[in-house]
Amino acid sequence: MKKSHILGIVVIAVAIMILISTAGDASSYVSFEEAYTMAENGKTNKIHVVGKLKKNQQNEIVGIEPSADMLSFSFIMVDDRNREQKVIYFEPMPADFKRSEQVVVIGGYEKDIFIADKILMKCPSKYQEETI
């Protein structure tokens, strides 16, 4: 075999190994109930839950509690099945967090509280038509 063939086989093998190792990190969105069940069964991180921030009848966001040092905060999120859950994020509040339409939290459960390692936000599109 030529050296170029061997090199090609090695490159393909490395690419396959990378794909296999990252496939385990792939996750779909689950509800808080499914996430809690997954946590009870030993999965402790990389759980993705999608939902919205809790709002009152006046459509104002409620349940956001910044820490005293403003380096972390907690909030109440409502998943697609209308289950409310307290979420703690040990980082400062992201910009435009209160304006987001949807929130994806990535993390896991510790007791009955969801600890988010990462927060992804879907903010309102500036291209959407405003209703008057």
C-alpha positions as CSV (number, residue, x, y, z in Angstrom):
1,M,0.0,0.0,0.0
2,K,1.1,3.5,-0.7
3,K,1.7,5.9,2.2
4,S,-1.1,8.2,0.9
5,H,-3.6,5.2,1.2
6,I,-2.5,4.5,4.8
7,L,-2.8,8.2,5.7
8,G,-6.3,8.3,4.1
9,I,-7.4,5.3,6.2
10,V,-6.0,6.9,9.4
11,V,-7.9,10.1,8.7
12,I,-11.1,8.3,8.0
13,A,-10.7,6.2,11.2
14,V,-10.1,9.4,13.3
15,A,-13.2,11.0,11.8
16,I,-15.3,8.0,12.6
17,M,-14.0,8.0,16.2
18,I,-14.9,11.7,16.6
19,L,-18.4,11.1,15.2
20,I,-19.0,8.2,17.6
21,S,-17.7,10.1,20.6
22,T,-19.9,13.2,20.0
23,A,-23.0,11.1,19.2
24,G,-23.3,10.3,22.9
25,D,-23.6,14.0,23.7
26,A,-26.5,14.5,21.4
27,S,-29.7,15.0,23.2
28,S,-33.3,15.8,22.5
29,Y,-35.6,18.1,24.4
30,V,-37.5,16.5,27.3
31,S,-40.0,17.7,29.9
32,F,-39.0,18.3,33.5
33,E,-40.8,15.0,34.4
34,E,-38.7,13.0,31.9
35,A,-35.5,14.9,33.0
36,Y,-36.2,14.0,36.7
37,T,-36.8,10.3,35.8
38,M,-33.5,10.4,33.8
39,A,-31.7,11.9,36.8
40,E,-33.1,9.2,39.1
41,N,-31.8,6.6,36.7
42,G,-28.2,7.9,36.9
43,K,-28.1,10.5,34.1
44,T,-26.8,13.6,35.9
45,N,-25.9,16.1,33.2
46,K,-26.5,17.2,29.6
47,I,-30.3,17.0,29.9
48,H,-32.1,19.6,27.6
49,V,-35.4,21.0,28.7
50,V,-37.3,23.6,26.7
51,G,-39.9,25.9,28.1
52,K,-40.9,29.5,28.9
53,L,-40.4,31.8,31.8
54,K,-43.3,31.9,34.2
55,K,-45.6,34.8,33.7
56,N,-48.5,36.2,35.8
57,Q,-52.0,37.2,34.4
58,Q,-50.6,40.6,33.4
59,N,-48.1,38.8,31.2
60,E,-45.2,39.9,33.5
61,I,-42.3,37.5,34.3
62,V,-42.3,36.3,37.8
63,G,-40.0,34.1,39.9
64,I,-36.6,35.5,38.9
65,E,-34.4,35.8,42.0
66,P,-30.9,37.2,41.6
67,S,-28.3,36.3,44.3
68,A,-27.0,38.9,46.6
69,D,-23.7,39.2,44.7
70,M,-25.5,39.1,41.3
71,L,-23.2,36.3,40.1
72,S,-26.0,33.7,39.9
73,F,-29.8,33.7,39.8
74,S,-32.8,31.4,39.9
75,F,-36.0,31.4,38.0
76,I,-39.2,29.5,37.5
77,M,-39.6,27.8,34.1
78,V,-42.7,26.2,32.7
79,D,-42.0,23.3,30.3
80,D,-44.2,22.3,27.3
81,R,-46.4,20.1,29.6
82,N,-47.0,23.1,31.9
83,R,-44.9,21.8,34.8
84,E,-43.2,24.6,36.7
85,Q,-39.7,24.0,38.0
86,K,-37.2,26.1,39.9
87,V,-34.0,26.4,37.9
88,I,-30.7,27.7,39.3
89,Y,-27.9,29.1,37.1
90,F,-24.5,29.8,38.7
91,E,-23.6,32.6,36.2
92,P,-24.9,36.1,35.8
93,M,-28.2,36.6,34.0
94,P,-27.7,36.6,30.3
95,A,-28.5,39.8,28.4
96,D,-32.1,39.9,27.1
97,F,-33.0,36.9,29.3
98,K,-36.3,38.5,30.3
99,R,-37.2,39.2,26.6
100,S,-36.7,35.6,25.5
101,E,-39.7,33.7,24.0
102,Q,-38.4,30.3,24.8
103,V,-35.6,29.1,27.1
104,V,-33.6,25.9,26.8
105,V,-31.8,24.8,30.0
106,I,-29.0,22.2,29.8
107,G,-28.0,20.6,33.0
108,G,-29.3,18.1,35.5
109,Y,-31.2,17.6,38.8
110,E,-29.8,17.9,42.3
111,K,-32.5,16.8,44.6
112,D,-35.7,18.6,43.4
113,I,-34.0,21.6,41.8
114,F,-32.7,21.7,38.2
115,I,-29.2,23.1,38.0
116,A,-28.5,24.6,34.6
117,D,-25.0,24.5,33.2
118,K,-26.0,26.4,30.1
119,I,-28.9,28.5,29.0
120,L,-30.0,29.0,25.4
121,M,-32.6,31.6,24.6
122,K,-34.9,32.2,21.6
123,C,-35.4,35.9,21.6
124,P,-38.2,37.6,19.6
125,S,-37.3,38.2,16.0
126,K,-36.9,41.7,14.9
127,Y,-38.4,40.6,11.6
128,Q,-41.7,39.5,13.1
129,E,-44.7,41.6,12.3
130,E,-45.9,43.6,15.3
131,T,-49.6,43.3,16.1
132,I,-51.3,46.5,17.1
